[in-house]
Amino acid sequence: MTDHDLILRTAMALIAVPSETPPGDTRAVADAAEALLAAIPGVVATRHVKREPVHNIVAVLKGARPGRRIVLSGHLDTYPAGDPARWTTPAYAPAVRDGRLYGRGAADMKGGIAAAIAVLAALAANRDWAGEVVLALAGDEESMGRDGTAFLLETVPAMRGDCCIVTDAGSPAVIRFGEKGMVWLTLTAEGRAAHGAHVHRGTNAAEAVMEAARRIVALRDTKVTLPDDVAAAIAAAKPVSEPLGGAGEADTLSRITVNLGRIAAGTSPNLIPDTAMAGCDIRLPPGVTTAAVIAAARAAIADLPGVTLKTDVVWEPTVTPPTHPMFDALARAATPILGARPVLNMRVGASDARLFRLAGIPTAVFGPTPHGMGGGDENVVLAELNAIADALAVAVRELAAA
């Protein structure tokens, strides 16, 4: 068992330190995390900075004898708190009500970090185990991780574990083994300005970019064939996962999705705009490559004069085979604590787990259910944080000794 009081104290201490992205300043919260880790005997924590003010922490705890290296991963940055009127208590004054911890980052993901720190404390209290446990705390997950986890994987040898468990938001009832890929693109149209009454004198860039966006959105109807093991896992997880992730989650995981997130043109209704833009977020499941999606997008708009396409973010889908022993160890450890065996599924959103998988490291996401994530009154159920920590403490010992 882990120290549940320590989980709460740690989570509250981290939440109390703002670490919003933007601007991405994690210096103060890294100080707080470093102080918490310094209180655990045997833990050696180091700070790593690629670009100020993004600070990252890597903490290492060695067991009594050689074994495997298990990496636990979390991120120190959060979404902005937003309008204070959306919060019943201040975003950075953590509070407990009805078994829930409230505050920005409670679910995403300072609560999960607190659970991981409690695991280190439990392992440090009894060092009679084999292997090594590493806790990686990245500073810029919300901005794609290039100055955080990606940088750490490139420069810190301790990051290269035999497997990795990310305690990011999700649900302890659903262990995530993969994530969809993503392509963010910008469409730009050039036209000819004129008065809105003189349409014969102008070329409307807004109409051109709207047509281009319509064609990009139509890519969601592309037929996709999932790998057999991924398709089987999504189907098997549906009865447990969809009540938590929302009706339609299985369908969303199984196909290309397109979100038209931005569109802008013109300055006045009575002027023909000569420039326009649209921004799209395309998510693609395993079985589809980003190259294929980008090629299809370019082909879809190739006959539209004055329209160009630029890719802004490109990440491939990532999967750790559901048969990897890490998932069975996690599920077996969690079953008696949760009262039911967790299911395995893909994750709809992206996390730093994809960076570990792209580096060839088998990776799972096992974290608490988020409530109010990105909005006001973000909160997490404390019993879930405790369950995650208790299950991890068991599974990590087994995996490190295997």
C-alpha positions in Angstrom: 0.0 0.0 0.0 1.1 3.6 -0.6 0.7 6.5 1.7 -2.6 8.0 0.8 -2.1 11.1 2.9 1.2 11.7 1.0 -0.7 11.5 -2.3 -3.1 14.3 -1.2 -0.4 16.5 0.3 1.8 16.1 -2.8 -1.0 16.8 -5.2 -2.1 19.9 -3.3 1.4 21.2 -3.1 1.8 20.9 -6.9 -1.6 22.3 -7.7 -0.8 25.4 -5.6 2.0 26.3 -8.0 0.7 27.7 -11.3 2.4 26.1 -14.4 0.2 27.1 -17.3 0.9 26.4 -21.0 1.0 29.0 -22.4 3.4 30.5 -21.3 5.0 27.2 -20.4 7.0 28.3 -17.3 7.6 25.3 -15.2 10.5 26.6 -13.1 8.5 27.1 -9.9 6.6 23.8 -10.1 9.9 22.0 -10.8 11.2 23.5 -7.6 8.2 22.1 -5.7 8.6 18.7 -7.3 12.3 18.6 -6.6 11.7 19.4 -2.9 9.1 16.7 -2.6 11.4 14.1 -4.2 14.3 15.2 -2.0 12.4 14.0 1.0 12.4 10.4 -0.3 15.5 8.5 0.8 17.6 7.1 -2.0 16.0 9.2 -4.8 18.4 11.1 -7.0 16.7 13.9 -8.9 18.3 16.0 -11.6 17.0 19.0 -13.6 17.2 19.3 -17.4 16.5 22.3 -19.5 16.6 22.6 -23.3 14.8 25.9 -23.5 13.9 28.4 -20.7 11.6 28.5 -18.9 10.6 24.9 -19.5 12.2 22.8 -16.7 12.1 19.0 -16.5 13.0 16.7 -13.6 14.3 13.1 -13.8 14.3 11.1 -10.5 16.0 7.7 -10.1 15.5 5.1 -7.4 17.6 1.9 -7.4 16.5 -1.4 -5.9 18.6 -3.7 -3.8 19.8 -5.8 -6.8 20.0 -5.6 -10.6 16.8 -5.8 -12.6 14.8 -3.9 -15.2 14.3 -0.2 -15.5 10.7 1.0 -15.2 9.9 4.6 -16.2 6.9 6.4 -14.7 6.1 9.6 -16.6 4.1 12.7 -15.9 3.9 16.4 -17.0 4.2 19.4 -14.8 2.4 21.9 -17.1 -1.3 22.4 -17.2 -4.0 24.2 -19.3 -4.6 27.8 -18.3 -7.1 28.3 -15.5 -9.2 30.6 -17.6 -12.0 32.7 -16.3 -12.1 32.7 -12.4 -15.9 32.9 -12.6 -15.9 29.3 -13.8 -14.4 28.1 -10.5 -16.3 27.7 -7.2 -12.9 27.8 -5.5 -9.8 29.4 -6.8 -7.9 27.3 -9.4 -4.7 27.4 -7.4 -6.2 27.0 -3.9 -6.7 23.2 -4.0 -9.7 22.0 -2.0 -11.2 18.7 -1.1 -15.0 18.3 -1.3 -17.0 15.0 -1.2 -14.0 12.8 -1.8 -12.7 14.9 -4.8 -9.7 17.1 -5.1 -10.3 20.4 -6.9 -7.8 22.7 -8.7 -6.1 23.2 -12.0 -4.1 20.1 -12.8 -5.9 17.9 -10.2 -6.7 15.4 -13.0 -4.3 16.6 -15.8 -2.0 15.7 -14.3 -0.6 16.7 -10.9 -2.8 14.1 -9.2 -1.2 11.4 -11.3 2.3 12.8 -10.5 1.4 12.6 -6.8 0.4 9.0 -7.2 3.8 8.2 -8.9 5.7 10.1 -6.2 3.9 8.0 -3.5 5.0 4.9 -5.4 8.6 6.0 -5.2 8.2 6.7 -1.4 6.7 3.2 -0.9 9.5 1.6 -2.8 12.1 3.6 -0.9 10.7 2.5 2.4 11.4 -1.2 1.5 14.3 -1.5 -0.9 14.2 -5.3 -1.1 13.3 -5.3 -4.8 15.2 -5.7 -8.0 15.7 -3.1 -10.7 15.4 0.6 -11.0 12.5 3.0 -11.1 12.7 6.4 -12.9 10.2 9.2 -12.6 10.2 11.7 -15.5 8.4 15.0 -15.0 8.2 16.9 -18.3 7.6 20.6 -18.6 5.8 21.0 -21.9 3.4 18.2 -22.6 0.6 20.6 -23.4 2.7 22.0 -26.3 3.7 18.7 -27.8 6.7 17.7 -25.6 9.6 18.7 -27.8 11.3 20.6 -25.0 10.2 18.0 -22.4 9.9 14.3 -22.9 11.3 14.3 -26.5 14.3 16.2 -25.2 14.8 13.9 -22.2 14.6 10.8 -24.3 17.3 12.2 -26.6 19.7 13.3 -23.8 19.1 11.4 -20.5 20.0 7.7 -20.6 17.8 6.9 -17.6 14.8 7.6 -19.7 15.4 4.5 -21.8 13.5 2.0 -19.7 12.3 -1.5 -20.4 8.8 -0.1 -20.3 7.0 3.1 -19.3 3.8 3.9 -17.5 2.3 7.3 -17.9 -0.1 8.3 -15.1 -1.9 10.9 -17.3 -5.7 11.4 -17.3 -7.8 8.5 -18.4 -9.4 6.0 -16.0 -8.0 3.2 -13.8 -10.7 1.0 -15.4 -9.1 1.4 -18.8 -5.4 0.8 -19.5 -4.4 2.6 -22.7 -2.0 0.8 -25.1 -2.0 3.3 -28.1 -2.9 6.6 -29.4 -4.1 8.0 -32.8 -1.7 10.0 -34.9 -2.3 13.6 -35.8 -1.9 16.0 -38.7 -2.6 19.7 -38.1 -2.7 21.7 -41.3 -3.4 25.2 -42.4 -5.2 26.0 -45.6 -4.6 29.4 -47.2 -6.5 31.0 -50.1 -5.5 34.0 -52.2 -8.2 36.0 -54.1 -8.7 39.5 -55.4 -10.2 42.2 -53.2 -13.2 44.3 -54.4 -16.4 45.9 -53.2 -19.0 43.4 -52.1 -21.5 44.7 -54.6 -19.0 44.3 -57.5 -18.6 40.6 -57.3 -17.6 40.5 -61.0 -14.4 42.5 -60.1 -13.2 40.3 -57.3 -12.2 36.7 -56.4 -13.5 35.6 -53.0 -10.8 33.9 -51.0 -13.3 32.9 -48.2 -15.3 30.8 -50.7 -12.2 29.1 -51.9 -11.0 28.2 -48.4 -14.4 27.0 -47.4 -14.5 24.7 -50.4 -11.0 23.5 -49.5 -12.0 22.9 -45.9 -15.1 21.0 -47.0 -12.9 18.6 -49.0 -10.5 18.1 -46.1 -13.4 17.4 -43.7 -14.6 14.7 -46.2 -11.4 12.8 -45.5 -13.1 11.4 -42.4 -15.1 9.1 -44.7 -11.9 7.4 -45.9 -12.1 3.6 -45.4 -9.7 2.4 -42.7 -8.6 -1.1 -41.9 -7.4 -1.4 -38.3 -4.8 -4.0 -37.2 -6.7 -7.1 -36.0 -5.4 -6.8 -32.4 -6.3 -3.1 -32.2 -9.8 -3.7 -33.6 -10.4 -6.6 -31.2 -9.3 -4.5 -28.2 -11.4 -1.5 -29.0 -14.5 -3.8 -29.4 -13.8 -5.7 -26.2 -13.3 -2.5 -24.2 -16.4 -0.7 -25.5 -18.8 -1.7 -22.7 -16.4 -0.4 -20.0 -14.7 2.4 -21.9 -17.6 4.2 -23.6 -19.5 5.0 -20.4 -16.4 6.8 -19.2 -15.1 8.2 -22.5 -18.5 9.0 -24.1 -20.9 7.2 -26.5 -19.2 6.9 -29.9 -15.6 6.6 -28.5 -15.1 3.2 -30.2 -16.1 4.7 -33.6 -13.9 7.7 -33.1 -10.9 5.5 -32.2 -11.5 3.4 -35.4 -11.6 6.0 -38.1 -10.1 9.2 -39.4 -11.6 12.3 -37.7 -11.3 15.9 -38.9 -12.0 18.9 -36.8 -12.3 22.3 -38.6 -10.9 24.3 -35.7 -10.2 27.7 -37.2 -11.5 29.7 -40.2 -10.9 33.4 -40.8 -11.4 35.9 -43.7 -12.2 39.4 -44.5 -12.8 42.6 -42.6 -16.3 43.6 -43.5 -19.4 42.0 -45.1 -19.4 44.5 -48.0 -15.8 43.7 -49.0 -14.6 40.7 -51.0 -11.7 39.2 -49.0 -8.4 38.6 -50.8 -7.0 36.2 -48.2 -8.6 33.5 -46.0 -7.3 30.7 -43.9 -8.6 27.5 -42.1 -7.0 25.2 -39.6 -7.8 21.5 -39.3 -6.9 18.8 -36.8 -6.9 15.3 -38.4 -6.6 12.3 -36.2 -5.7 8.9 -37.7 -5.9 5.4 -36.2 -3.3 2.7 -36.6 -3.3 1.3 -40.1 -3.1 4.7 -41.6 0.1 6.8 -42.1 0.5 10.5 -41.9 2.1 10.5 -45.3 -1.1 8.9 -46.8 -3.3 11.5 -45.1 -1.2 14.4 -46.2 -1.1 13.1 -49.8 -4.9 12.6 -49.8 -5.4 16.2 -48.4 -3.1 17.7 -51.1 -4.9 15.7 -53.8 -8.3 16.8 -52.6 -7.5 20.5 -53.1 -5.1 20.2 -56.1 -7.6 21.7 -58.6 -8.5 24.8 -56.4 -6.6 27.8 -57.8 -5.0 30.0 -55.2 -5.3 27.5 -52.3 -2.2 26.1 -50.5 -1.7 23.6 -47.7 0.9 23.7 -45.0 1.4 21.0 -42.3 2.0 22.3 -38.8 2.0 19.2 -36.6 2.7 15.6 -37.8 2.8 12.6 -35.5 2.3 8.9 -36.4 -0.2 6.7 -34.6 1.6 4.7 -31.9 0.7 1.3 -30.4 2.3 -1.1 -27.9 1.0 -4.6 -28.6 -1.8 -5.4 -26.2 -0.1 -8.7 -25.5 2.9 -7.0 -23.9 3.3 -8.4 -20.3 3.2 -4.9 -18.8 -0.5 -4.7 -19.5 -1.2 -8.0 -17.8 0.9 -7.0 -14.8 -0.9 -3.7 -14.4 -4.3 -5.4 -14.8 -3.6 -8.1 -12.3 -2.3 -5.6 -9.8 -5.3 -3.3 -10.2 -8.1 -6.0 -10.2 -8.3 -6.7 -6.4 -8.0 -2.9 -5.7 -10.7 -1.9 -8.2 -12.9 -5.0 -7.8 -12.8 -5.6 -11.5 -10.1 -6.3 -14.1 -9.3 -3.2 -16.2 -9.8 -3.4 -20.0 -7.3 -2.4 -22.6 -8.1 0.3 -25.2 -6.7 3.0 -27.4 -6.6 6.6 -26.1 -8.6 9.3 -28.0 -6.2 12.2 -27.2 -2.5 12.5 -27.4 0.0 12.2 -24.5 3.7 11.9 -24.0 3.2 8.2 -24.2 3.5 8.5 -28.0 7.0 9.8 -27.6 8.1 6.8 -25.6 6.5 4.5 -28.1 8.2 6.3 -31.0 11.5 5.7 -29.2 10.8 2.0 -29.1 9.7 1.8 -25.4 6.6 -0.2 -24.6 4.2 2.2 -22.9 0.9 2.3 -21.1 -1.3 5.1 -19.9 -2.8 4.4 -16.5 -4.3 7.4 -14.7 -7.4 8.9 -13.1 -10.7 9.8 -14.7 -10.6 13.6 -15.5 -13.5 15.8 -14.5 -13.7 19.4 -15.7 -10.4 19.0 -17.6 -9.6 22.2 -19.4 -12.6 24.0 -17.8 -13.6 25.3 -14.4 -13.6 23.2 -11.3 -11.2 20.6 -12.6 -11.3 17.7 -10.1 -10.3 14.1 -9.5 -11.7 11.4 -7.3 -9.1 10.8 -4.5 -10.0 7.1 -4.2 -8.9 6.7 -7.9 -5.5 8.3 -7.2 -5.0 6.0 -4.2 -6.0 3.0 -6.3 -3.7 3.9 -9.1 -0.7 4.3 -6.7 -1.5 1.1 -4.9 -1.7 -0.9 -8.2 1.4 0.7 -9.6 3.4 -0.1 -6.5 2.6 -3.8 -7.0 3.0 -3.8 -10.8 6.3 -1.9 -10.8 8.0 -4.3 -8.4 6.9 -7.2 -10.6 8.0 -5.6 -13.8 11.3 -4.4 -12.5 12.2 -7.9 -11.3 11.0 -9.8 -14.4 
